[in-house]
Structures are given as structure tokens and as C-alpha cells.
Amino acid sequence: MNQETIQTATTRKKRVFSGIQPTGVFTLGNYVGAVRNWPRLQDEYDCIYSVVDQHAITVRQDPAALRRQTRETAALLLASGIDPKKSIVFVQSHVPAHAQLSWVLGCFCPFGDLTRMHQFKEKSAKHPEDINGGLLTYPILMAADILLYQTDLVPIGIDQKQHLELARNIAQRFNGVYSPTFTMPDGYIPQVGAKVMSLQEPEKKMSKSDSNENAVVRMLDTPDAILRKFKRAVTDSEGCVRAAQDKPGITNLMSIYGVMTGKSFADIEHEFDGRGYGEFKQAVAEAVIETLRPIQEEYARLLADKAYLDSVLTEGAVRADALARRTLSKVYKKVGFLQL
Ligand code: TYM
């Protein structure tokens, strides 16, 4: 063995973990902010990607729909370029260690840290009839997801940054009380597109659960629907394609276009200098349609092969489970659970 082979045989690649909820077809926001980066990390890192169904039930779900959407979300992740030969892809509820570690970590998380989470405040305002314990303790489960795998890097959109910080705080507290147990995870948040905004209310995040379909572009939208949604996107009356704080609609479209084409804001301003919003919106829609086309085709192919999808998820669960158990067993020993 030469020096280089010895090196690769002995050093573990850094680890990536991320998750997405199976609460319907995911949006262009999910893709641009997070999922788009997942396949890009698979050569350099050991990547683990999860469809987090346990997180989804913090809001009431129809059981049959949740089951279907879980498989569909997995198919859409694979269609987006995640290769199950390189990365582990699995469903959260298939690996019991997530819920098990979550309980322990909950005992290392001050109540006040949970009540100040932006997402808890937003979701409890949106669902006042069902402010359940899961909604409050959700970030602890997310911390368990991340810490179980000794994760180095977490590719997410900006809305999950506060949850990641909570995971780091929990890890630090646990490591301090016992001895180093958890790797400290860092966020991997894109420079552009970390928060894709609603097409109808560009001060608000584009959200899967928005009741106004015109506000959201979904990964499986037809080209006609995509074009229509971008044409109706709320902008401003200036008529000039330039990024500015007081032009959230146009700035959002420029971010989307920039991510789709690799062009900078300066390039885009130059390209559309003297041209109207109509032409710009058409160009943004076309760039999105062309990016989504191969993903949609691959998705249709994958979804027709349920046996293959299920075999990927089965193998993913077995591999994730083996890794997760190692951390859980360390944690159980440290806190003093009797091992027989
Ligand atoms: P979820 O399912 O809401 O979203 C999945 C990913 O998409 C990102 N995202 C966005 N990025 C840019 N613009 C938007 N409009 C937008 N909307 C969503 C999110 O930041 C996220 O990265 N709690 C997580 C799932 C999760 C998780 C984890 C993530 C559970 N455990 C462990 C990382 C690590 C969530 O609800 O994501």
C-alpha cells in the first residue's frame, strides 16, 4: 500500500446529515436552499439523508397520505441526484435510535430554549387548536438526528439555523457534563437561495403549506403552471431588474435565476438592463422549467418502481441503524443506564 492508500483507509471522511419532511411535494425553496446541495456533497463526504416522518406528525397528517408522501419524497430526493450507492437514504421512523436519543437530549435542553424557537412561535400561532408537546420538543428530535451520526456538516436553508444552534448547545452541554461524546456540527447554508421567498408575499418564506398555490413552485409542477406562477409573481412598480432591500419580489426572482443559471446579481442586472419584468419573469420560469425537467422525468421512472425504492429505503435503514446504535450505546453508558 502506498502512502495515499493508507491515508484513505484510515481517515474517515467527514459526515453530512440532513432531513426533509414528507409533508407534500417539496418546493423550489426546499430544493434551492437545501436539497440541491445534497448530491454535490456526496463525493467529498459520507452523506446521510433522511425523510423525517416523525417530525411531520407535529402537525396532524392523514395517515395514508403520509405513507404515500414518504415514498414520494424519497423518490424525489433520488431524482434530484442523490445516489444510494454513495449516500445513505432512509426514513426516520425506521431507525428507533432517533426517538431514543431524543428523550435523553431533552433532559439536557432548558425549557426556555424551546419556547424561544421562531418556528415554534410561528407554528403555534398558525395551529392554536393543536399546540402539542411535539411541536415544542421538535428541535430536540432534530438535534438527535444530527448528533446520532457524529455529523460534521448540515446542509440546510436559513430557517433551520436556529435549530442547528440549539443542537450545538445541547451537544456542548452533554459533552461538558460527561466527556466528549458528540461531534460539533456546522451548518452548510448557501450564499444565494438560503431563503427563497413566497411569489405572492415576498417578505414571507416560500412554504410547502402555503394555502395560496400561486405563492409556491413545487418540484412536480407542470411547465405551464411554473410559467403562470412566475408571471403572476408580485414585484414592484419600478420596472428595473436590480436587487435591493425595498424590492423583495425582484430580488427573490434574481436569487432563483442566479441559482438556476450560475449568474451573479451583477450579471443578471446587466443581462436585463432596459428590459421589462415580463421578459425577466419568462426567463426565470424557463430556467426553472429546464432545471426541473430531468428531475421530474427521473421521478416518474423511479416512482413506477416501488420495489426498487423500498429496497433503497430498507438498505438505508439498516446502514443508518448500525451507525446510530453506536452513538446511542455510548450515550446510554455515559448517563448510567444499566447494560445487561
Ligand atoms: P423542511 O422539511 O421544512 O425543509 C427541508 C429543507 O429545506 C429548507 N427550506 C428552504 N430553503 C430555502 N428557502 C425556503 N423557502 C425553504 N424552505 C425550506 C430547510 O431549511 C431545510 O433545510 N426540521 C427540518 C428537517 C430536519 C432536519 C433534521 C434538517 C429534521 N431533522 C436534521 C437537518 C438536519 C425541516 O423541517 O425541514
Residues whose N, C-alpha, C, O or C-beta is under 5 A from the ligand:
A	BS01	TYM	F17 S18 G19 I20 Q21 G29 N30 G33 A34 V52 M142 D145 I146 P155 I156 G157 I158 D159 Q160 G193 A194 K195 V196 K205 M206
